[in-house]
């Protein structure tokens, strides 16, 4: 499992809200907490840093709000036939096939795999038959998992492997950058699940010619292949990115990433401890934290802990200076302890679909600092559950200011936990089920018209 998340979302047509306003998803509505009055504070960074004021507004403690779970009506579908009730209380069991890149057993698994696992397990519990077709390695699940080659060969083998699953009722293609082009070889009702649109990441991860091919494939060919299908995503940021590459807004549905209630909380560190947790990839920009730490540590003291594994680990270990601990991969128990112990969760990634580790920290009362980038705009309510910044200088200033302002930090943590406690996986499964019903009903209607 990825260190970034193994907590295990909720959906609605895009356009009903935004990351900054009321965010509506099928299954629930999340309302931001009341804005806190901003207070300027002088910069706590050594001279030379271009920062005019502290980016951490004071937050007044608020009374806990009652969890909100508001079921949104499923869009009406014509010619939908009544379905028999299943023993689980839902519709008669259907066969749903997820075509995805990885299973949770893959060491590089992250938020996308967590999402698929929860949806697949939830639909299985509702009485549906679910199959995950993906590259190896795989492990036993409550639903069927079929290994389909390796990291890259699976894209060629998927059409052949699917031939054994042609009796399915619905195909969910999980597009993480490179699509499987399932509509070309699977003639069944379909939903395209997109966690985030990679955009600038192509240039970060690949040489220019390959990056150009990747961008074209994701931004032109993928929308064209799924031009008749519904799109499902996990954040307002990704919904907007899909609209930017030509997907009509009335075909986009949204579910919110959720988080499991953790085991009993362990004590907060008495000394300053700052945590970065996730897969150590270049686009996560953990090296940026090491540079900023050299400016912040003289002011705040304590330790910076970087937990996780990946291709950047050796470079980060070589760069690590005083007060830095690079732990490598940690167990779920140790991850829980670190998230509880940390004063602040630091998340310097350049883009996310959501940034589920932010929510994992939040439910433990740990506020986060990140950049004002897609995904983090959805998982962090700036100034209320954490802080979003626009450049490195602001990141360092917010880090130091929040470390020294115990009252504000604790208030942000309480608000973050309150919001995270309203993100229920059961609502996410309900939202996905509504999208599945809509896709099936739409295909049935189109067939009858044809």
C-alpha positions as CSV (number, residue, x, y, z in Angstrom):
1,X,0.0,0.0,0.0
2,X,1.0,3.5,-0.6
3,X,1.9,5.6,2.4
4,X,-0.3,8.3,1.1
5,X,-3.5,6.6,2.0
6,X,-5.2,3.5,2.9
7,X,-8.2,4.9,4.5
8,X,-10.8,4.1,2.2
9,X,-15.8,8.7,-1.3
10,X,-19.5,10.5,-2.0
11,X,-21.5,12.1,-6.0
12,X,-23.6,14.8,-7.9
13,X,-23.7,16.6,-11.2
14,X,-21.0,19.2,-11.4
15,X,-22.0,22.8,-11.2
16,X,-24.0,22.6,-8.0
17,X,-21.1,24.0,-5.9
18,X,-17.4,24.7,-5.9
19,X,-14.4,24.0,-3.8
20,X,-14.7,27.4,-2.3
21,X,-18.4,27.5,-1.7
22,X,-20.9,24.8,-0.9
23,X,-19.5,21.6,-2.3
24,X,-22.3,19.2,-3.3
25,X,-21.8,15.5,-4.0
26,X,-24.2,12.7,-4.5
27,X,-24.8,11.3,-1.0
28,X,-23.9,14.4,1.0
29,X,-23.3,18.1,1.2
30,X,-20.3,19.7,2.9
31,X,-20.6,23.3,4.0
32,X,-17.5,25.3,4.8
33,X,-17.2,26.5,8.4
34,X,-17.8,30.2,9.1
35,X,-14.8,32.3,7.8
36,X,-12.4,33.4,10.5
37,X,-11.3,37.0,10.8
38,X,-7.8,37.4,9.3
39,X,-5.1,38.8,11.5
40,X,-1.8,40.0,10.1
41,X,1.3,38.9,11.9
42,X,4.9,39.7,11.2
43,X,7.0,37.3,9.2
44,X,8.9,34.8,11.3
45,X,11.5,34.0,8.6
46,X,15.0,35.4,8.5
47,X,15.5,38.6,6.5
48,X,15.7,38.2,2.8
49,X,12.5,36.2,2.4
50,X,9.9,38.2,0.4
51,X,6.9,37.8,2.7
52,X,4.7,40.8,3.7
53,X,2.6,39.2,6.4
54,X,1.7,35.9,8.1
55,X,-0.6,33.7,6.0
56,X,-2.2,32.1,9.1
57,X,-5.4,33.8,10.1
58,X,-6.6,33.5,13.7
59,X,-9.4,31.0,14.1
60,X,-12.0,31.2,16.8
61,X,-13.0,27.9,18.3
62,X,-16.5,27.0,17.1
63,X,-19.0,24.6,18.5
64,X,-19.0,21.3,16.7
65,X,-21.5,21.1,13.9
66,X,-23.7,18.1,13.5
67,X,-22.6,15.7,10.7
68,X,-24.4,16.5,7.4
69,X,-25.6,13.7,5.2
70,X,-27.9,15.0,2.5
71,X,-29.0,12.5,-0.1
72,X,-29.2,14.1,-3.5
73,X,-31.8,12.9,-5.9
74,X,-30.6,10.8,-8.8
75,X,-31.2,12.4,-12.2
76,X,-34.3,11.1,-13.8
77,X,-33.8,8.5,-16.5
78,X,-36.3,7.6,-19.1
79,X,-37.6,4.1,-19.7
80,X,-36.0,2.7,-16.6
81,X,-37.5,-0.7,-15.7
82,X,-38.0,-1.5,-12.0
83,X,-35.4,-3.9,-10.7
84,X,-36.0,-6.7,-8.2
85,X,-34.8,-6.1,-4.7
86,X,-31.7,-8.0,-3.7
87,X,-31.1,-9.6,-0.2
88,X,-29.0,-6.5,0.6
89,X,-31.9,-4.2,0.1
90,X,-30.7,-2.7,-3.2
91,X,-31.3,-3.6,-6.8
92,X,-31.0,-7.0,-8.2
93,X,-27.4,-8.0,-8.3
94,X,-25.5,-6.8,-11.4
95,X,-22.0,-7.5,-12.6
96,X,-19.7,-4.4,-12.5
97,X,-16.2,-4.6,-13.9
98,X,-13.6,-2.0,-12.9
99,X,-10.7,-1.8,-15.4
100,X,-7.9,-0.1,-13.4
101,X,-4.1,0.2,-13.3
102,X,-3.4,-1.3,-9.9
103,X,-4.7,-3.3,-7.0
104,X,-4.1,-2.1,-3.4
105,X,-1.5,-4.8,-3.1
106,X,0.8,-2.8,-5.4
107,X,3.5,-0.9,-3.4
108,X,2.7,2.2,-5.6
109,X,-1.0,2.1,-4.8
110,X,-2.5,5.4,-3.7
111,X,-5.7,7.3,-3.5
112,X,-7.1,6.0,-6.7
113,X,-6.7,2.4,-5.6
114,X,-8.3,3.2,-2.2
115,X,-11.3,4.7,-3.9
116,X,-11.8,1.8,-6.2
117,X,-11.4,-0.7,-3.3
118,X,-14.1,1.0,-1.2
119,X,-16.5,1.3,-4.1
120,X,-16.0,-2.3,-5.2
121,X,-16.4,-3.6,-1.6
122,X,-19.4,-1.4,-1.0
123,X,-21.2,-2.5,-4.2
124,X,-20.4,-6.1,-3.3
125,X,-22.0,-5.6,0.1
126,X,-25.1,-4.1,-1.7
127,X,-25.6,-7.4,-3.6
128,X,-23.7,-6.7,-6.8
129,X,-21.0,-8.9,-8.3
130,X,-17.8,-6.9,-8.8
131,X,-14.6,-7.7,-10.7
132,X,-11.4,-5.7,-10.7
133,X,-9.3,-6.2,-13.8
134,X,-5.8,-4.7,-13.2
135,X,-2.0,-5.2,-13.5
136,X,-0.1,-7.1,-10.8
137,X,0.6,-7.7,-8.1
138,X,-2.8,-8.4,-6.6
139,X,-4.3,-9.8,-3.4
140,X,-7.5,-11.5,-2.3
141,X,-10.4,-9.1,-1.8
142,X,-14.1,-9.5,-0.9
143,X,-14.7,-9.1,-4.7
144,X,-13.0,-10.8,-7.6
145,X,-9.6,-9.6,-8.7
146,X,-8.1,-10.7,-12.1
147,X,-4.5,-10.0,-12.7
148,X,-4.0,-8.6,-16.2
149,X,-0.3,-8.5,-17.0
150,X,2.2,-5.9,-15.6
151,X,2.5,-2.2,-15.4
152,X,2.4,-1.6,-19.2
153,X,1.5,-4.9,-20.8
154,X,-1.9,-4.7,-19.2
155,X,-3.0,-2.0,-21.6
156,X,-2.5,-4.4,-24.5
157,X,-3.9,-7.4,-22.7
158,X,-7.1,-5.8,-21.3
159,X,-9.2,-6.4,-24.4
160,X,-8.4,-10.1,-24.4
161,X,-8.9,-10.5,-20.6
162,X,-12.2,-8.7,-20.9
163,X,-13.6,-11.4,-23.2
164,X,-14.2,-13.6,-20.2
165,X,-16.2,-10.8,-18.6
166,X,-18.4,-9.9,-21.5
167,X,-21.6,-10.8,-19.6
168,X,-21.0,-7.8,-17.3
169,X,-23.7,-5.1,-16.9
170,X,-21.4,-2.1,-16.4
171,X,-17.7,-1.3,-17.1
172,X,-15.9,1.4,-15.1
173,X,-12.7,2.5,-16.8
174,X,-10.3,4.1,-14.3
175,X,-8.2,6.6,-16.3
176,X,-5.0,7.6,-14.5
177,X,-3.3,9.5,-17.3
178,X,-3.1,6.7,-19.9
179,X,-6.5,5.3,-20.8
180,X,-7.4,1.7,-21.7
181,X,-9.8,3.0,-24.4
182,X,-12.4,0.6,-23.1
183,X,-15.2,1.9,-25.3
184,X,-13.4,0.6,-28.3
185,X,-13.4,-3.0,-27.1
186,X,-16.2,-3.3,-24.5
187,X,-19.7,-2.8,-25.9
188,X,-21.4,-2.3,-22.5
189,X,-22.7,0.6,-20.5
190,X,-19.7,2.5,-19.2
191,X,-18.5,5.1,-16.7
192,X,-15.1,6.8,-16.9
193,X,-13.5,7.4,-13.5
194,X,-10.8,10.1,-13.4
195,X,-9.1,11.1,-10.1
196,X,-7.1,14.0,-11.6
197,X,-6.1,15.3,-15.0
198,X,-2.3,15.2,-15.3
199,X,-1.7,18.2,-17.4
200,X,1.7,19.6,-16.3
201,X,2.7,16.3,-14.7
202,X,3.5,14.8,-18.1
203,X,6.4,17.2,-18.6
204,X,7.7,16.4,-15.1
205,X,7.6,12.6,-15.5
206,X,8.6,12.1,-19.2
207,X,10.9,13.5,-21.9
208,X,9.3,16.1,-24.1
209,X,8.2,13.8,-27.0
210,X,6.5,11.3,-24.7
211,X,5.0,14.1,-22.6
212,X,3.4,15.6,-25.7
213,X,2.0,12.2,-26.6
214,X,0.7,11.7,-23.1
215,X,-1.0,15.1,-22.9
216,X,-2.6,14.6,-26.3
217,X,-3.9,11.1,-25.4
218,X,-5.4,12.3,-22.1
219,X,-6.8,15.6,-23.2
220,X,-8.0,14.7,-26.7
221,X,-8.3,10.9,-27.3
222,X,-9.6,9.9,-23.9
223,X,-12.5,12.5,-23.9
224,X,-13.3,11.4,-27.5
225,X,-13.4,7.7,-26.6
226,X,-15.8,8.4,-23.8
227,X,-17.8,11.1,-25.6
228,X,-21.1,9.2,-24.9
229,X,-20.3,8.2,-21.3
230,X,-20.6,9.7,-17.8
231,X,-17.5,10.8,-16.1
232,X,-17.0,10.4,-12.3
233,X,-14.4,12.3,-10.3
234,X,-13.5,13.1,-6.7
235,X,-13.1,16.9,-6.6
236,X,-14.3,20.1,-8.0
237,X,-10.8,20.8,-9.2
238,X,-10.8,17.6,-11.4
239,X,-14.3,18.3,-12.6
240,X,-13.2,21.7,-13.8
241,X,-10.1,20.2,-15.5
242,X,-12.3,17.7,-17.3
243,X,-14.5,20.5,-18.5
244,X,-11.4,22.3,-19.7
245,X,-10.5,19.3,-22.0
246,X,-13.9,19.2,-23.5
247,X,-16.1,17.0,-21.3
248,X,-19.6,18.5,-21.1
249,X,-20.4,19.5,-17.6
250,X,-23.8,17.7,-17.7
251,X,-21.9,14.4,-18.1
252,X,-19.6,14.9,-15.0
253,X,-20.5,13.5,-11.6
254,X,-18.6,14.0,-8.4
255,X,-17.9,11.9,-5.3
256,X,-15.9,13.1,-2.4
257,X,-12.9,11.2,-1.0
258,X,-13.7,9.9,2.5
259,X,-11.8,8.6,5.4
260,X,-12.2,5.8,8.0
261,X,-12.6,6.6,11.6
262,X,-9.2,5.9,13.1
263,X,-8.4,3.9,16.2
264,X,-8.2,5.8,19.5
265,X,-6.0,8.9,19.1
266,X,-2.5,8.8,20.5
267,X,-0.8,11.8,22.2
268,X,0.4,14.9,20.3
269,X,4.2,15.3,20.4
270,X,5.2,17.7,23.3
271,X,8.0,19.0,21.1
272,X,7.5,20.5,17.6
273,X,7.1,17.7,15.1
274,X,6.2,18.3,11.4
275,X,5.2,15.4,9.1
276,X,5.2,14.8,5.4
277,X,3.7,11.5,4.4
278,X,3.3,9.9,1.0
279,X,5.0,8.2,-1.9
280,X,8.3,9.8,-2.5
281,X,7.8,10.8,-6.2
282,X,9.3,13.9,-7.9
283,X,5.9,15.6,-8.3
284,X,5.3,15.3,-4.5
285,X,8.2,17.8,-4.1
286,X,9.5,16.6,-0.7
287,X,12.9,18.1,-1.6
288,X,11.2,21.5,-1.3
289,X,10.5,20.8,2.4
290,X,14.1,20.1,3.0
291,X,15.1,23.5,1.6
292,X,12.5,25.3,3.5
293,X,13.4,23.4,6.7
294,X,16.8,25.1,6.7
295,X,15.0,28.4,7.0
296,X,12.3,27.4,9.4
297,X,14.1,25.2,11.9
298,X,16.1,28.0,13.4
299,X,12.8,29.6,14.4
300,X,10.6,26.7,15.4
301,X,13.1,23.9,16.4
302,X,11.9,20.3,16.6
303,X,11.9,17.7,13.9
304,X,10.8,17.2,10.3
305,X,9.7,13.6,9.6
306,X,9.3,12.4,6.0
307,X,7.5,9.0,6.0
308,X,7.2,6.9,2.8
309,X,9.1,5.2,0.1
310,X,9.7,5.7,-3.6
311,X,12.2,6.6,-6.2
312,X,13.1,9.9,-4.5
313,X,14.1,8.3,-1.2
314,X,17.8,8.0,-1.7
315,X,18.1,11.6,-2.9
316,X,16.1,12.9,0.0
317,X,18.2,10.9,2.5
318,X,21.3,12.5,1.0
319,X,19.8,16.0,1.2
320,X,18.5,15.6,4.8
321,X,20.2,17.9,7.3
322,X,19.9,18.4,11.1
323,X,16.5,17.6,12.6
324,X,15.3,15.6,9.6
325,X,14.2,11.9,9.8
326,X,13.4,9.9,6.6
327,X,11.7,6.8,7.9
328,X,11.0,4.9,4.7
329,X,7.8,2.9,4.5
330,X,5.9,2.7,7.8
331,X,3.1,0.3,9.1
332,X,-0.5,1.4,9.4
333,X,0.0,1.5,13.2
334,X,3.1,3.8,12.9
335,X,1.3,6.0,10.3
336,X,-1.5,6.5,12.8
337,X,0.9,7.4,15.5
338,X,2.8,9.9,13.3
339,X,-0.4,11.6,12.1
340,X,-1.6,12.0,15.7
341,X,1.8,13.2,17.0
342,X,2.4,15.8,14.2
343,X,1.8,19.4,14.9
344,X,1.3,20.1,11.2
345,X,0.9,17.9,8.1
346,X,3.0,19.4,5.2
347,X,1.9,18.6,1.7
348,X,4.1,20.3,-1.0
349,X,2.7,18.4,-4.1
350,X,2.2,20.3,-7.3
351,X,-1.1,18.6,-8.1
352,X,-3.5,16.1,-6.5
353,X,-6.9,14.6,-7.2
354,X,-7.8,15.3,-3.6
355,X,-4.8,14.6,-1.4
356,X,-6.3,12.0,0.9
357,X,-3.4,12.2,3.4
358,X,-4.7,15.7,4.2
359,X,-8.0,14.2,5.3
360,X,-6.3,11.3,7.2
361,X,-4.4,13.9,9.2
362,X,-7.5,16.1,9.6
363,X,-9.6,13.3,11.2
364,X,-6.8,13.1,13.8
365,X,-7.0,16.8,14.5
366,X,-3.8,17.7,12.6
367,X,-4.1,20.7,10.2
368,X,-2.3,20.8,6.9
369,X,-0.3,23.3,4.9
370,X,-0.2,22.9,1.1
371,X,0.0,24.9,-2.1
372,X,-3.1,26.4,-3.7
373,X,-3.2,23.7,-6.4
374,X,-5.9,21.4,-7.8
375,X,-7.1,18.8,-5.3
376,X,-5.7,20.5,-2.2
377,X,-8.2,23.4,-2.9
378,X,-10.9,20.7,-2.2
379,X,-9.4,18.9,0.7
380,X,-8.3,22.1,2.6
381,X,-10.6,24.9,3.5
382,X,-8.0,27.7,3.5
383,X,-7.8,29.5,6.9
384,X,-10.4,27.2,8.5
385,X,-9.0,23.6,8.3
386,X,-5.5,24.4,7.2
387,X,-3.5,26.9,5.1
388,X,-3.0,27.1,1.3
389,X,-0.2,29.2,-0.1
390,X,1.0,30.3,-3.6
391,X,4.8,30.3,-3.3
392,X,7.7,28.9,-1.3
393,X,8.2,32.0,0.8
394,X,4.5,31.9,1.8
395,X,4.9,28.2,2.6
396,X,7.8,28.9,5.0
397,X,6.0,31.8,6.6
398,X,2.8,29.8,7.2
399,X,4.8,26.9,8.6
400,X,6.7,29.0,11.1
401,X,3.7,31.1,12.0
402,X,1.4,28.2,12.6
403,X,4.1,26.3,14.6
404,X,4.4,29.2,17.0
405,X,0.7,30.0,17.3
406,X,-0.6,27.1,19.4
407,X,-4.1,28.5,19.7
408,X,-4.7,29.0,16.0
409,X,-3.1,25.6,15.2
410,X,-5.3,23.8,17.6
411,X,-8.4,25.6,16.4
412,X,-7.6,24.7,12.8
413,X,-7.1,21.1,13.9
414,X,-10.5,20.9,15.6
415,X,-12.2,22.4,12.5
416,X,-10.3,19.9,10.2
417,X,-11.4,17.0,12.3
418,X,-15.0,18.2,12.4
419,X,-15.1,18.4,8.6
420,X,-13.4,15.0,8.1
421,X,-15.9,13.3,10.4
422,X,-18.6,14.2,7.9
423,X,-17.0,12.3,5.0
424,X,-18.6,8.9,5.1
425,X,-17.7,6.0,2.8
426,X,-21.3,4.7,2.9
427,X,-22.4,8.0,1.3
428,X,-19.7,7.6,-1.4
429,X,-20.9,4.1,-2.3
430,X,-24.5,5.4,-2.4
431,X,-23.4,8.1,-4.8
432,X,-21.5,5.7,-7.0
433,X,-24.6,3.4,-7.1
434,X,-26.7,6.3,-8.3
435,X,-24.2,7.0,-11.1
436,X,-24.2,3.3,-12.0
437,X,-28.0,3.3,-12.2
438,X,-28.0,6.4,-14.3
439,X,-25.4,4.9,-16.8
440,X,-27.4,1.7,-17.1
441,X,-30.7,3.5,-17.5
442,X,-29.2,5.8,-20.1
443,X,-27.9,2.8,-22.1
444,X,-31.3,1.1,-21.9
445,X,-33.0,4.2,-23.1
446,X,-30.6,4.7,-26.0
447,X,-31.1,1.1,-27.0
448,X,-34.9,1.4,-27.0
449,X,-34.7,4.5,-29.2
450,X,-32.3,2.7,-31.5
